[in-house]
Structures are given as structure tokens and as C-alpha cells.
């Protein structure tokens, strides 16, 4: 079938859709046995961040949510507030 989201064709313009649509689950959706940086790298790759820019993007997001000092901590060791960021 055919479909559109925000005027974009689902079959041919999925990258544009991903850039404009966010998704936030009520329950946290990360891998607790990975570090924060590893989780960010994984999900950045899933949404199509170019490999050459992954490191810079992970660093930018860590700074944005004030977790740069915890980048190498596993998610299971974070407080609830840190995990929600």
C-alpha cells in the first residue's frame, strides 16, 4: 500500500520522516548492560547518523544532557533521574 507522514512518502522518504518525528516510550528503552555512550552510538546508528560523525554526535548529546562525566557508566548504575535524561 501507499502512505504518507507529514507529506512524505513512507517508501521513499523515510529519512526525512525520521528527522521530524520523535518517539518517546513511557518505559525507558535502552540496554542496561551497555554504557551510556554505547547506547547512544547504537541508537544514533539506527536512525542513520553517518559513522564518521558518531563520536562527535555522542559527545554532543552527552554534553546536552549533562552526562559526559558518566559516559562510561552502565545504564543499570544510573539514578532514575540520570536514566530519564
N, CA, C and O atoms as CSV, one atom per row, in Angstrom:
chain,resi,resn,atom,element,x,y,z
A,1,UNK,N,N,0.801,-1.178,0.000
A,1,UNK,CA,C,0.000,0.000,0.000
A,1,UNK,C,C,0.851,1.251,0.000
A,1,UNK,O,O,2.079,1.190,0.058
A,2,UNK,N,N,0.198,2.351,-0.064
A,2,UNK,CA,C,0.842,3.662,-0.043
A,2,UNK,C,C,0.557,4.352,1.282
A,2,UNK,O,O,-0.433,4.052,1.949
A,3,UNK,N,N,1.416,5.260,1.650
A,3,UNK,CA,C,1.184,6.016,2.860
A,3,UNK,C,C,2.068,7.242,2.921
A,3,UNK,O,O,3.125,7.303,2.293
A,4,UNK,N,N,1.617,8.212,3.687
A,4,UNK,CA,C,2.373,9.444,3.890
A,4,UNK,C,C,2.389,9.812,5.359
A,4,UNK,O,O,1.442,9.538,6.097
A,5,UNK,N,N,3.475,10.434,5.769
A,5,UNK,CA,C,3.598,11.011,7.102
A,5,UNK,C,C,4.159,12.409,6.906
A,5,UNK,O,O,5.237,12.579,6.335
A,6,UNK,N,N,3.426,13.405,7.379
A,6,UNK,CA,C,3.836,14.807,7.248
A,6,UNK,C,C,4.118,15.179,5.794
A,6,UNK,O,O,4.974,16.019,5.517
A,7,UNK,N,N,3.390,14.545,4.864
A,7,UNK,CA,C,3.562,14.832,3.447
A,7,UNK,C,C,4.680,14.051,2.779
A,7,UNK,O,O,4.889,14.201,1.575
A,8,UNK,N,N,5.405,13.221,3.521
A,8,UNK,CA,C,6.496,12.419,2.966
A,8,UNK,C,C,6.002,11.016,2.629
A,8,UNK,O,O,5.215,10.432,3.374
A,9,UNK,N,N,6.463,10.482,1.512
A,9,UNK,CA,C,6.123,9.130,1.097
A,9,UNK,C,C,6.846,8.128,1.995
A,9,UNK,O,O,8.067,8.192,2.142
A,10,UNK,N,N,6.102,7.210,2.591
A,10,UNK,CA,C,6.688,6.240,3.526
A,10,UNK,C,C,7.747,5.357,2.883
A,10,UNK,O,O,8.706,4.961,3.545
A,11,UNK,N,N,7.587,5.046,1.613
A,11,UNK,CA,C,8.520,4.123,0.971
A,11,UNK,C,C,9.795,4.798,0.499
A,11,UNK,O,O,10.845,4.156,0.459
A,12,UNK,N,N,9.737,6.054,0.146
A,12,UNK,CA,C,10.908,6.683,-0.478
A,12,UNK,C,C,11.530,7.811,0.347
A,12,UNK,O,O,12.636,8.257,0.044
A,13,UNK,N,N,10.835,8.271,1.379
A,13,UNK,CA,C,11.337,9.424,2.131
A,13,UNK,C,C,11.401,9.153,3.633
A,13,UNK,O,O,11.120,10.033,4.447
A,14,UNK,N,N,11.773,7.928,3.987
A,14,UNK,CA,C,11.789,7.561,5.406
A,14,UNK,C,C,12.809,8.364,6.210
A,14,UNK,O,O,12.576,8.633,7.389
A,15,UNK,N,N,13.927,8.753,5.611
A,15,UNK,CA,C,14.922,9.541,6.355
A,15,UNK,C,C,14.371,10.906,6.750
A,15,UNK,O,O,14.622,11.381,7.858
A,16,UNK,N,N,13.618,11.538,5.847
A,16,UNK,CA,C,13.013,12.831,6.181
A,16,UNK,C,C,12.008,12.676,7.318
A,16,UNK,O,O,11.917,13.532,8.197
A,17,UNK,N,N,11.257,11.581,7.293
A,17,UNK,CA,C,10.285,11.333,8.359
A,17,UNK,C,C,11.004,11.168,9.687
A,17,UNK,O,O,10.590,11.744,10.693
A,18,UNK,N,N,12.082,10.383,9.700
A,18,UNK,CA,C,12.831,10.139,10.938
A,18,UNK,C,C,13.405,11.421,11.514
A,18,UNK,O,O,13.546,11.545,12.731
A,19,UNK,N,N,13.738,12.376,10.655
A,19,UNK,CA,C,14.293,13.643,11.135
A,19,UNK,C,C,13.251,14.526,11.811
A,19,UNK,O,O,13.595,15.400,12.606
A,20,UNK,N,N,11.972,14.298,11.494
A,20,UNK,CA,C,10.921,15.166,12.009
A,20,UNK,C,C,10.012,14.534,13.046
A,20,UNK,O,O,9.258,15.239,13.717
A,21,UNK,N,N,10.069,13.224,13.189
A,21,UNK,CA,C,9.174,12.534,14.109
A,21,UNK,C,C,9.994,11.936,15.249
A,21,UNK,O,O,10.960,11.210,15.015
A,22,UNK,N,N,9.608,12.242,16.464
A,22,UNK,CA,C,10.268,11.675,17.626
A,22,UNK,C,C,9.401,10.605,18.261
A,22,UNK,O,O,8.193,10.542,18.034
A,23,UNK,N,N,10.029,9.782,19.044
A,23,UNK,CA,C,9.307,8.702,19.719
A,23,UNK,C,C,9.862,8.578,21.128
A,23,UNK,O,O,11.067,8.408,21.314
A,24,UNK,N,N,8.994,8.662,22.111
A,24,UNK,CA,C,9.420,8.550,23.495
A,24,UNK,C,C,8.511,7.539,24.186
A,24,UNK,O,O,7.306,7.756,24.309
A,25,UNK,N,N,9.098,6.442,24.632
A,25,UNK,CA,C,8.306,5.446,25.335
A,25,UNK,C,C,8.105,5.878,26.780
A,25,UNK,O,O,8.879,6.675,27.310
A,26,UNK,N,N,7.083,5.360,27.404
A,26,UNK,CA,C,6.879,5.650,28.813
A,26,UNK,C,C,7.920,4.902,29.645
A,26,UNK,O,O,8.403,5.408,30.658
A,27,UNK,N,N,8.248,3.715,29.210
A,27,UNK,CA,C,9.292,2.935,29.864
A,27,UNK,C,C,10.604,3.188,29.128
A,27,UNK,O,O,10.623,3.296,27.902
A,28,UNK,N,N,11.681,3.279,29.866
A,28,UNK,CA,C,12.978,3.526,29.244
A,28,UNK,C,C,13.309,2.417,28.256
A,28,UNK,O,O,13.064,1.240,28.521
A,29,UNK,N,N,13.865,2.802,27.121
A,29,UNK,CA,C,14.200,1.837,26.079
A,29,UNK,C,C,15.691,1.889,25.782
A,29,UNK,O,O,16.121,2.433,24.765
A,30,UNK,N,N,16.463,1.318,26.682
A,30,UNK,CA,C,17.891,1.238,26.440
A,30,UNK,C,C,18.402,-0.092,26.975
A,30,UNK,O,O,17.684,-0.817,27.664
A,31,UNK,N,N,19.624,-0.395,26.655
A,31,UNK,CA,C,20.240,-1.642,27.099
A,31,UNK,C,C,21.009,-1.368,28.388
A,31,UNK,O,O,22.024,-0.672,28.378
A,32,UNK,N,N,20.517,-1.919,29.493
A,32,UNK,CA,C,21.078,-1.604,30.805
A,32,UNK,C,C,22.496,-2.105,31.002
A,32,UNK,O,O,23.223,-1.572,31.840
A,33,UNK,N,N,22.909,-3.119,30.249
A,33,UNK,CA,C,24.258,-3.655,30.411
A,33,UNK,C,C,25.289,-2.936,29.542
A,33,UNK,O,O,26.478,-3.248,29.606
A,34,UNK,N,N,24.843,-1.978,28.731
A,34,UNK,CA,C,25.770,-1.170,27.939
A,34,UNK,C,C,26.009,0.158,28.633
A,34,UNK,O,O,25.218,0.575,29.480
A,35,UNK,N,N,27.094,0.818,28.277
A,35,UNK,CA,C,27.348,2.150,28.826
A,35,UNK,C,C,26.429,3.157,28.143
A,35,UNK,O,O,25.796,2.865,27.129
A,36,UNK,N,N,26.378,4.339,28.726
A,36,UNK,CA,C,25.572,5.396,28.124
A,36,UNK,C,C,26.073,5.683,26.707
A,36,UNK,O,O,25.278,5.782,25.772
A,37,UNK,N,N,27.380,5.815,26.555
A,37,UNK,CA,C,27.955,6.107,25.239
A,37,UNK,C,C,27.650,4.993,24.242
A,37,UNK,O,O,27.345,5.276,23.084
A,38,UNK,N,N,27.726,3.740,24.666
A,38,UNK,CA,C,27.416,2.620,23.769
A,38,UNK,C,C,25.952,2.658,23.327
A,38,UNK,O,O,25.653,2.427,22.156
A,39,UNK,N,N,25.044,2.946,24.254
A,39,UNK,CA,C,23.632,3.076,23.900
A,39,UNK,C,C,23.432,4.195,22.882
A,39,UNK,O,O,22.723,4.016,21.892
A,40,UNK,N,N,24.051,5.336,23.121
A,40,UNK,CA,C,23.907,6.458,22.199
A,40,UNK,C,C,24.466,6.132,20.824
A,40,UNK,O,O,23.855,6.474,19.812
A,41,UNK,N,N,25.625,5.472,20.774
A,41,UNK,CA,C,26.198,5.080,19.486
A,41,UNK,C,C,25.259,4.147,18.723
A,41,UNK,O,O,25.038,4.304,17.522
A,42,UNK,N,N,24.718,3.181,19.446
A,42,UNK,CA,C,23.823,2.216,18.815
A,42,UNK,C,C,22.597,2.909,18.233
A,42,UNK,O,O,22.278,2.720,17.059
A,43,UNK,N,N,21.905,3.714,19.047
A,43,UNK,CA,C,20.679,4.339,18.575
A,43,UNK,C,C,20.948,5.409,17.515
A,43,UNK,O,O,20.117,5.618,16.631
A,44,UNK,N,N,22.083,6.082,17.589
A,44,UNK,CA,C,22.439,7.038,16.532
A,44,UNK,C,C,22.629,6.305,15.205
A,44,UNK,O,O,22.211,6.797,14.156
A,45,UNK,N,N,23.253,5.142,15.251
A,45,UNK,CA,C,23.433,4.351,14.031
A,45,UNK,C,C,22.088,3.878,13.490
A,45,UNK,O,O,21.872,3.864,12.278
A,46,UNK,N,N,21.190,3.491,14.383
A,46,UNK,CA,C,19.861,3.013,13.961
A,46,UNK,C,C,19.107,4.100,13.190
A,46,UNK,O,O,18.430,3.804,12.205
A,47,UNK,N,N,19.220,5.345,13.630
A,47,UNK,CA,C,18.493,6.426,12.950
A,47,UNK,C,C,19.271,7.013,11.781
A,47,UNK,O,O,18.823,7.979,11.163
A,48,UNK,N,N,20.434,6.439,11.472
A,48,UNK,CA,C,21.147,6.834,10.261
A,48,UNK,C,C,22.225,7.877,10.404
A,48,UNK,O,O,22.634,8.466,9.403
A,49,UNK,N,N,22.700,8.131,11.603
A,49,UNK,CA,C,23.817,9.064,11.761
A,49,UNK,C,C,25.040,8.479,11.054
A,49,UNK,O,O,25.392,7.325,11.295
A,50,UNK,N,N,25.684,9.246,10.196
A,50,UNK,CA,C,26.864,8.717,9.488
A,50,UNK,C,C,27.952,8.282,10.465
A,50,UNK,O,O,28.189,8.940,11.478
A,51,UNK,N,N,28.609,7.173,10.152
A,51,UNK,CA,C,29.672,6.656,11.035
A,51,UNK,C,C,30.731,7.701,11.332
A,51,UNK,O,O,31.232,7.788,12.454
A,52,UNK,N,N,31.068,8.490,10.332
A,52,UNK,CA,C,32.123,9.490,10.525
A,52,UNK,C,C,31.736,10.543,11.558
A,52,UNK,O,O,32.611,11.211,12.109
A,53,UNK,N,N,30.446,10.705,11.830
A,53,UNK,CA,C,30.007,11.703,12.789
A,53,UNK,C,C,29.521,11.151,14.102
A,53,UNK,O,O,29.084,11.915,14.964
A,54,UNK,N,N,29.583,9.825,14.286
A,54,UNK,CA,C,29.040,9.217,15.510
A,54,UNK,C,C,29.703,9.736,16.782
A,54,UNK,O,O,29.015,10.105,17.734
A,55,UNK,N,N,31.016,9.766,16.802
A,55,UNK,CA,C,31.724,10.187,18.010
A,55,UNK,C,C,31.370,11.601,18.427
A,55,UNK,O,O,31.134,11.864,19.606
A,56,UNK,N,N,31.331,12.504,17.473
A,56,UNK,CA,C,31.002,13.895,17.764
A,56,UNK,C,C,29.552,14.026,18.215
A,56,UNK,O,O,29.248,14.806,19.118
A,57,UNK,N,N,28.660,13.270,17.591
A,57,UNK,CA,C,27.250,13.355,17.954
A,57,UNK,C,C,27.016,12.796,19.349
A,57,UNK,O,O,26.243,13.365,20.121
A,58,UNK,N,N,27.669,11.698,19.681
A,58,UNK,CA,C,27.545,11.124,21.029
A,58,UNK,C,C,28.053,12.126,22.062
A,58,UNK,O,O,27.409,12.339,23.089
A,59,UNK,N,N,29.192,12.736,21.799
A,59,UNK,CA,C,29.746,13.727,22.725
A,59,UNK,C,C,28.803,14.920,22.877
A,59,UNK,O,O,28.625,15.434,23.982
A,60,UNK,N,N,28.197,15.364,21.769
A,60,UNK,CA,C,27.267,16.496,21.813
A,60,UNK,C,C,26.060,16.172,22.683
A,60,UNK,O,O,25.644,16.995,23.499
A,61,UNK,N,N,25.495,14.979,22.515
A,61,UNK,CA,C,24.307,14.604,23.284
A,61,UNK,C,C,24.662,14.410,24.757
A,61,UNK,O,O,23.892,14.811,25.629
A,62,UNK,N,N,25.805,13.806,25.047
A,62,UNK,CA,C,26.230,13.643,26.438
A,62,UNK,C,C,26.347,14.997,27.130
A,62,UNK,O,O,25.928,15.150,28.277
A,63,UNK,N,N,26.915,15.972,26.436
A,63,UNK,CA,C,27.012,17.322,26.996
A,63,UNK,C,C,25.627,17.946,27.158
A,63,UNK,O,O,25.344,18.593,28.166
A,64,UNK,N,N,24.776,17.750,26.166
A,64,UNK,CA,C,23.432,18.326,26.178
A,64,UNK,C,C,22.630,17.872,27.393
A,64,UNK,O,O,21.893,18.664,27.980
A,65,UNK,N,N,22.768,16.607,27.772
A,65,UNK,CA,C,22.004,16.072,28.905
A,65,UNK,C,C,22.835,16.008,30.184
A,65,UNK,O,O,22.428,15.393,31.170
A,66,UNK,N,N,24.001,16.651,30.156
A,66,UNK,CA,C,24.870,16.759,31.325
A,66,UNK,C,C,25.264,15.385,31.886
A,66,UNK,O,O,25.248,15.168,33.098
A,67,UNK,N,N,25.618,14.462,30.979
A,67,UNK,CA,C,26.062,13.134,31.410
A,67,UNK,C,C,27.442,12.766,30.872
A,67,UNK,O,O,27.815,11.593,30.883
A,68,UNK,N,N,28.200,13.749,30.403
A,68,UNK,CA,C,29.527,13.464,29.848
A,68,UNK,C,C,30.421,12.767,30.870
A,68,UNK,O,O,31.220,11.903,30.508
A,69,UNK,N,N,30.291,13.136,32.142
A,69,UNK,CA,C,31.113,12.511,33.189
A,69,UNK,C,C,30.719,11.057,33.444
A,69,UNK,O,O,31.455,10.323,34.103
A,70,UNK,N,N,29.570,10.640,32.930
A,70,UNK,CA,C,29.077,9.276,33.157
A,70,UNK,C,C,29.037,8.445,31.876
A,70,UNK,O,O,28.416,7.381,31.852
A,71,UNK,N,N,29.682,8.910,30.823
A,71,UNK,CA,C,29.614,8.252,29.512
A,71,UNK,C,C,29.989,6.780,29.573
A,71,UNK,O,O,29.426,5.970,28.836
A,72,UNK,N,N,30.929,6.421,30.438
A,72,UNK,CA,C,31.393,5.038,30.513
A,72,UNK,C,C,30.706,4.229,31.611
A,72,UNK,O,O,31.107,3.101,31.897
A,73,UNK,N,N,29.676,4.802,32.222
A,73,UNK,CA,C,28.888,4.081,33.233
A,73,UNK,C,C,27.818,3.257,32.538
A,73,UNK,O,O,27.222,3.694,31.554
A,74,UNK,N,N,27.578,2.051,33.064
A,74,UNK,CA,C,26.473,1.276,32.513
A,74,UNK,C,C,25.165,1.904,32.975
A,74,UNK,O,O,25.086,2.503,34.047
A,75,UNK,N,N,24.157,1.754,32.154
A,75,UNK,CA,C,22.866,2.365,32.444
A,75,UNK,C,C,22.284,1.836,33.749
A,75,UNK,O,O,21.613,2.571,34.473
A,76,UNK,N,N,22.537,0.562,34.051
A,76,UNK,CA,C,21.985,-0.025,35.280
A,76,UNK,C,C,22.514,0.637,36.538
A,76,UNK,O,O,21.930,0.479,37.611
A,77,UNK,N,N,23.615,1.378,36.425
A,77,UNK,CA,C,24.201,2.048,37.578
A,77,UNK,C,C,23.816,3.515,37.709
A,77,UNK,O,O,24.352,4.226,38.559
A,78,UNK,N,N,22.893,3.969,36.873
A,78,UNK,CA,C,22.454,5.363,36.929
A,78,UNK,C,C,21.310,5.535,37.894
A,78,UNK,O,O,20.582,4.586,38.188
A,79,UNK,N,N,21.151,6.746,38.387
A,79,UNK,CA,C,19.955,7.058,39.189
A,79,UNK,C,C,18.778,7.174,38.232
A,79,UNK,O,O,18.970,7.245,37.019
A,80,UNK,N,N,17.568,7.195,38.764
A,80,UNK,CA,C,16.378,7.332,37.926
A,80,UNK,C,C,16.388,8.601,37.103
A,80,UNK,O,O,16.026,8.591,35.927
A,81,UNK,N,N,16.803,9.699,37.723
A,81,UNK,CA,C,16.861,10.979,37.020
A,81,UNK,C,C,17.878,10.978,35.889
A,81,UNK,O,O,17.612,11.498,34.805
A,82,UNK,N,N,19.048,10.391,36.147
A,82,UNK,CA,C,20.062,10.305,35.108
A,82,UNK,C,C,19.566,9.424,33.954
A,82,UNK,O,O,19.773,9.751,32.785
A,83,UNK,N,N,18.923,8.327,34.285
A,83,UNK,CA,C,18.437,7.421,33.235
A,83,UNK,C,C,17.378,8.094,32.376
A,83,UNK,O,O,17.328,7.872,31.166
A,84,UNK,N,N,16.537,8.910,32.985
A,84,UNK,CA,C,15.492,9.568,32.185
A,84,UNK,C,C,16.084,10.607,31.224
A,84,UNK,O,O,15.523,10.858,30.158
A,85,UNK,N,N,17.217,11.207,31.605
A,85,UNK,CA,C,17.877,12.129,30.687
A,85,UNK,C,C,18.419,11.379,29.509
A,85,UNK,O,O,19.015,11.980,28.615
